[in-house]
Amino acid sequence: QVQLVESGGGLVQPGGSLRLSCAAPQSIFSISVMGWYRQAPGKQRELVADIFSRGNTNYADSVKGRFTISRDNAKNTVYLQMNSLKSEDTAVYYCNAHQPLLGYNYWGQGTQVTVSS
């Protein structure tokens, strides 16, 4: 069983910042596409950002310029730095590791991010 261990969620005021972290097993991290998804109440889970093993990144339009995804291959950890947070960023954020060429797709347990005054 592959475990992705997330941390860093919480309550923050609008305009504030949070950093999410997700640690993955060394055996898969360097070859995986690592991503962050989120799911707000009553909505479908959506991609926030992902990063390929060589560092290429993709972002949802709604977070471009505010969020930054990065990965530390030495620590087997992917980060999501979230700045200028808005109330509409409130959701459960899930870490994801997948590699289509090898046919696996793993999820973390989710971490709650609440943006409210």
C-alpha positions as CSV (number, residue, x, y, z in Angstrom):
1,Q,0.0,0.0,0.0
2,V,1.5,3.3,-1.1
3,Q,1.0,6.2,1.3
4,L,1.1,9.8,0.5
5,V,1.4,11.9,3.7
6,E,0.1,15.4,3.5
7,S,0.5,18.3,5.9
8,G,0.1,22.0,6.1
9,G,-3.6,22.7,5.9
10,G,-5.5,25.0,8.2
11,L,-7.5,28.1,8.6
12,V,-6.2,31.4,7.1
13,Q,-7.6,34.8,6.5
14,P,-8.2,36.1,3.0
15,G,-5.0,37.4,1.5
16,G,-2.9,35.0,3.6
17,S,-0.6,32.2,2.7
18,L,-0.2,28.5,3.4
19,R,2.2,25.8,2.3
20,L,1.1,22.2,1.8
21,S,3.6,19.4,1.8
22,C,3.2,15.8,0.6
23,A,5.8,13.1,1.2
24,A,5.8,10.0,-1.1
25,P,7.8,6.8,-1.0
26,Q,11.2,7.0,-2.5
27,S,10.4,4.1,-4.8
28,I,8.0,6.1,-6.8
29,F,8.6,9.7,-6.2
30,S,11.3,10.5,-8.8
31,I,9.3,8.9,-11.6
32,S,5.9,10.2,-10.7
33,V,3.9,13.1,-11.9
34,M,3.0,14.8,-8.6
35,G,0.0,16.9,-8.2
36,W,-2.4,18.7,-6.0
37,Y,-6.2,18.5,-6.5
38,R,-9.0,20.1,-4.5
39,Q,-12.6,19.4,-3.8
40,A,-15.0,22.0,-2.4
41,P,-18.4,21.0,-0.9
42,G,-20.8,20.1,-3.7
43,K,-18.2,20.3,-6.4
44,Q,-16.1,17.9,-8.4
45,R,-12.5,17.3,-7.6
46,E,-10.3,19.5,-9.8
47,L,-6.6,19.8,-10.6
48,V,-4.9,22.7,-8.9
49,A,-1.3,22.1,-10.1
50,D,1.0,19.3,-11.1
51,I,4.7,18.9,-11.7
52,F,6.5,16.4,-13.8
53,S,9.7,14.6,-12.9
54,R,11.8,17.1,-14.9
55,G,10.1,20.1,-13.3
56,N,7.5,21.0,-16.0
57,T,4.4,22.4,-14.3
58,N,0.7,23.0,-15.0
59,Y,-1.7,25.2,-13.1
60,A,-5.4,25.8,-13.0
61,D,-6.3,29.2,-14.4
62,S,-7.9,30.1,-11.1
63,V,-4.6,29.8,-9.2
64,K,-2.0,31.0,-11.7
65,G,0.2,33.7,-10.3
66,R,-0.9,32.9,-6.7
67,F,0.1,29.2,-6.2
68,T,3.5,27.6,-6.8
69,I,4.1,23.9,-7.0
70,S,7.6,22.5,-6.4
71,R,9.3,19.2,-5.7
72,D,12.3,18.2,-3.7
73,N,13.6,14.9,-5.1
74,A,16.1,14.5,-2.3
75,K,13.3,14.7,0.3
76,N,10.7,12.9,-1.9
77,T,8.3,15.7,-1.2
78,V,6.1,18.0,-3.2
79,Y,5.0,21.4,-2.0
80,L,2.2,23.8,-2.9
81,Q,2.8,27.3,-1.8
82,M,-0.5,29.2,-1.7
83,N,-0.4,33.0,-1.6
84,S,-3.1,35.6,-1.8
85,L,-5.7,33.1,-0.7
86,K,-9.3,33.7,-1.4
87,S,-12.5,32.3,0.1
88,E,-13.1,30.3,-3.1
89,D,-9.9,28.4,-2.4
90,T,-11.6,26.7,0.6
91,A,-11.6,23.0,-0.1
92,V,-10.0,19.7,0.9
93,Y,-6.7,19.5,-0.9
94,Y,-5.4,16.1,-2.1
95,C,-2.0,15.0,-3.1
96,N,-1.7,12.7,-6.1
97,A,1.1,10.6,-7.5
98,H,0.7,9.0,-10.9
99,Q,2.6,7.6,-13.8
100,P,0.5,6.6,-16.8
101,L,3.3,4.6,-18.3
102,L,3.3,2.3,-15.3
103,G,-0.4,2.4,-14.6
104,Y,-0.5,3.7,-11.0
105,N,-2.5,6.5,-9.5
106,Y,-2.3,7.2,-5.7
107,W,-4.0,9.7,-3.5
108,G,-3.3,11.2,-0.1
109,Q,-5.9,11.4,2.6
110,G,-6.6,15.1,2.0
111,T,-6.0,18.2,4.1
112,Q,-8.6,20.9,4.8
113,V,-7.8,24.5,3.7
114,T,-10.3,27.1,4.9
115,V,-10.0,30.7,3.9
116,S,-12.2,32.9,6.1
117,S,-12.2,36.0,8.1
